[in-house]
Amino acid sequence: MHLPLLPGIAMKFYEYKQVIGFEETNLTGNVYFTNYFHWQGRAREHFLRENAPEILEQLEEGLALITLHCSCTFLDEVKVFDEVTVRMFLEEIQQNRITMRFEYWRGGVQPMLVARGEQQIACMRRDDGRLTPSPVPECLRRALAGFLEPVASH
């Protein structure tokens, strides 16, 4: 199943919020770049926990969600004690692959977009020490379906 999103249409998103701690910054005081990838994973995990908790049982039975591609473009700095909201959008589902888009917003009086990212995962099954492609589980398809619907505005 190939489900591309419509350009120019506002889409629903999942939000993961946090306050930056000292451990996430480098010697110059800004957030170290690898943390943005960590936050993509955290947003994905929290989404699963809240919207498809039954996926955990499938993971224990051999399902694997393998990251194939991950990227991030940095637009502005984030520093300790900044509040950051990661918005995760469903970009597309195609066969056993799911592509997500991420926006990173620094909070404040005027929220600012500080980075954009993308991640593609593949649903695989562990069989005799090998990974083989597996369809996107139905519980995950149901959870993602709500994010395919356009919304009027953010």
RANOR-V905426 format. One record per pair of residues at least 6 apart in sequence whose C-alpha atoms are under 7 Angstrom apart, sorted by the first residue. I is the first residue (numbers start at 1). J is the second residue. D is the distance in whole Angstrom. If there is no record, write none. Layout:
i=I j=J d=D
i=I j=J d=D
//
This chain:
i=1 j=93 d=7
i=1 j=94 d=5
i=1 j=95 d=5
i=2 j=93 d=6
i=2 j=94 d=4
i=2 j=95 d=7
i=3 j=92 d=5
i=3 j=93 d=5
i=3 j=94 d=7
i=4 j=91 d=7
i=4 j=92 d=5
i=5 j=91 d=6
i=5 j=92 d=6
i=9 j=150 d=6
i=10 j=150 d=6
i=10 j=151 d=6
i=10 j=152 d=7
i=10 j=153 d=6
i=11 j=147 d=7
i=11 j=148 d=7
i=11 j=149 d=6
i=11 j=150 d=5
i=11 j=151 d=6
i=12 j=89 d=7
i=12 j=147 d=5
i=12 j=149 d=7
i=12 j=150 d=6
i=12 j=151 d=6
i=13 j=87 d=6
i=13 j=88 d=5
i=13 j=89 d=5
i=13 j=147 d=6
i=14 j=47 d=7
i=14 j=87 d=6
i=14 j=88 d=5
i=14 j=89 d=7
i=15 j=85 d=6
i=15 j=86 d=6
i=15 j=87 d=5
i=15 j=88 d=6
i=16 j=43 d=5
i=16 j=85 d=6
i=16 j=86 d=5
i=16 j=87 d=7
i=17 j=84 d=6
i=17 j=85 d=4
i=17 j=86 d=6
i=18 j=83 d=6
i=18 j=84 d=6
i=18 j=85 d=7
i=19 j=81 d=6
i=19 j=82 d=6
i=19 j=83 d=4
i=19 j=84 d=6
i=20 j=79 d=7
i=20 j=80 d=5
i=20 j=81 d=5
i=20 j=82 d=6
i=20 j=83 d=6
i=21 j=80 d=5
i=21 j=81 d=6
i=22 j=80 d=6
i=24 j=31 d=6
i=24 j=32 d=6
i=24 j=35 d=7
i=25 j=31 d=4
i=25 j=32 d=5
i=25 j=79 d=7
i=25 j=80 d=7
i=26 j=32 d=5
i=29 j=79 d=6
i=30 j=77 d=6
i=30 j=78 d=6
i=30 j=79 d=5
i=30 j=80 d=7
i=31 j=78 d=6
i=31 j=79 d=6
i=51 j=143 d=6
i=52 j=139 d=6
i=52 j=140 d=6
i=52 j=143 d=6
i=62 j=125 d=5
i=62 j=126 d=5
i=63 j=124 d=6
i=63 j=125 d=5
i=63 j=126 d=6
i=64 j=123 d=6
i=64 j=124 d=5
i=64 j=125 d=6
i=64 j=126 d=7
i=65 j=121 d=6
i=65 j=122 d=6
i=65 j=123 d=5
i=65 j=124 d=6
i=66 j=121 d=5
i=66 j=122 d=5
i=66 j=123 d=6
i=67 j=120 d=6
i=67 j=121 d=4
i=67 j=122 d=6
i=68 j=120 d=6
i=68 j=121 d=5
i=68 j=122 d=7
i=69 j=119 d=5
i=69 j=120 d=5
i=70 j=118 d=6
i=70 j=119 d=4
i=70 j=120 d=7
i=71 j=117 d=5
i=71 j=118 d=5
i=71 j=119 d=6
i=72 j=115 d=7
i=72 j=116 d=6
i=72 j=117 d=4
i=72 j=118 d=7
i=73 j=115 d=6
i=73 j=116 d=5
i=73 j=117 d=6
i=74 j=114 d=6
i=74 j=115 d=4
i=74 j=116 d=7
i=75 j=114 d=5
i=75 j=115 d=5
i=76 j=114 d=5
i=76 j=115 d=7
i=77 j=114 d=7
i=82 j=106 d=7
i=83 j=106 d=6
i=83 j=107 d=5
i=84 j=104 d=7
i=84 j=105 d=6
i=84 j=106 d=5
i=84 j=107 d=6
i=85 j=104 d=6
i=85 j=105 d=5
i=85 j=106 d=7
i=86 j=102 d=7
i=86 j=103 d=6
i=86 j=104 d=5
i=86 j=105 d=6
i=87 j=102 d=5
i=87 j=103 d=5
i=87 j=104 d=6
i=88 j=100 d=7
i=88 j=101 d=6
i=88 j=102 d=5
i=88 j=103 d=7
i=89 j=100 d=6
i=89 j=101 d=5
i=89 j=102 d=6
i=90 j=99 d=6
i=90 j=100 d=5
i=90 j=101 d=6
i=90 j=147 d=6
i=90 j=148 d=7
i=91 j=99 d=5
i=91 j=100 d=5
i=91 j=101 d=6
i=92 j=98 d=6
i=92 j=99 d=5
i=93 j=99 d=6
i=95 j=135 d=7
i=96 j=122 d=6
i=96 j=123 d=5
i=96 j=133 d=7
i=96 j=134 d=6
i=96 j=135 d=5
i=96 j=136 d=5
i=97 j=120 d=7
i=97 j=121 d=6
i=97 j=122 d=4
i=97 j=123 d=6
i=98 j=120 d=6
i=98 j=121 d=5
i=98 j=122 d=6
i=99 j=119 d=6
i=99 j=120 d=4
i=99 j=121 d=6
i=100 j=118 d=6
i=100 j=119 d=5
i=100 j=120 d=6
i=101 j=117 d=6
i=101 j=118 d=4
i=101 j=119 d=7
i=102 j=116 d=6
i=102 j=117 d=5
i=102 j=118 d=6
i=103 j=113 d=7
i=103 j=115 d=6
i=103 j=116 d=5
i=103 j=117 d=6
i=104 j=113 d=6
i=104 j=114 d=6
i=104 j=115 d=5
i=104 j=116 d=6
i=105 j=111 d=6
i=105 j=112 d=5
i=105 j=113 d=5
i=105 j=114 d=6
i=106 j=112 d=5
i=106 j=113 d=6
i=106 j=114 d=6
i=123 j=133 d=6
i=123 j=134 d=5
i=123 j=135 d=6
i=123 j=136 d=6
i=124 j=131 d=6
i=124 j=132 d=5
i=124 j=133 d=4
i=124 j=134 d=5
i=125 j=131 d=5
i=125 j=132 d=5
i=125 j=133 d=6
i=125 j=134 d=6
i=126 j=132 d=7
//
